[in-house]
Amino acid sequence: MDEGARGPAQEQAQEQARPKRADARRNQETLLDAAAAVFVASGVDAPVRDIAAEAGVGMGTIYRHFPTRADLIIAVYRHQVEACAEAGPALLAASESPHAALTRWIDLFVDFLVTKHGLAGVLQSDQAGFEALHAYFLDRLVPVCTELLDAAVAAGEVHVDLAALQLMRGVGNLCIGADTDAGYDARRLAGLLVAGLRAPR
């Protein structure tokens, strides 16, 4: 068969495959969002049937995507990191100022950290795959925070010489205890920290 005859068939196959890949990604994201919600509410030892019910799928679907609980926990963590990373440039483009974008991103970062504390125990284990997650977290989120912080400095909105990692660690320290004390408002305290970075007018 010549190239001309083979080309259209290949293109058709690719077009048919694209929606399936997109659907598979959406289905997996739905599962991860559901698992994250259940983990926050009930911990990482929550029954798989609860995650399946939250996602509106059968348990077999979850096991097909994530054969072990460790696979699911790692995927949830990475999914949340990616959502936080992707939010940075979007906020910078849509917000009225770089400092406003930084403030909103820190809100998301606090939400992520408080959620992640529910995974802290299992993430401390030596199971395969967990040890690389902290490096992944830093590799993805420090550059995003750096971009937001640098933009706010360049706009004259932030006057403090502070590295993004230092800011993230400060926010992280403010989040300690938020998952055990319902009256502790980590987001408010982090907001005060970011407000304190603002240059006087």
C-alpha positions, 0 to 999 in steps of 0.5 A: 500500500502506498503512502497516499492510501495509508495516510488518511487511514492513519489520520482517521485512527488518530482522530478516533483515538484523541477523544478516548485519550481526552475522556480517559484523562477526564475520567482519571481527574474525576477519580483523583478529585473524588479521592482527594475529597474523601481523603480530606474528610476521612483520611487516606485509609478510607474505603475504596467504595467511598471513593467510588461512590464519590466519583460515581463509578464502580470499584473496578474502575478505580482498581483498573487505574490504581491497582494499589492504595499507594498508587492512588495516594501518589496520584492524588498528591501529584494531581493536587501539586499540578493543579496548584502549579497550573493556577499560578500563571493563570492567576497572574494573567487574570488578576488585577495586579501581581500582588493580588495573584500572589495572594490568591495563589497563596490561598490555594497553596494553604488549601493544598498544604492543609489537605496534604497534612492528611497524607503526611503519615503515609508520605513519611513511609518508605514505600516505593514512590513516596520518597520522590514526592517532596522533590516533585513538590519543590520542582513544580511549585517553587518556580511558580511562586518565584514567578509570582513573587518576581512579578510583584517585586518588578511591579513595585508591590513587594519590597521585601527581599525574600526567596520563594522557598522561604515564603513557602516554608513560612506559609507551611509553618503557619499551616501546622495544626490547621488539620487538628484545630477547627478554630485555627485559620491558616489562610487568614494568617498566611494572608496577613503574611503576604499583606506584610510583604506589600510595599508602602504606598 
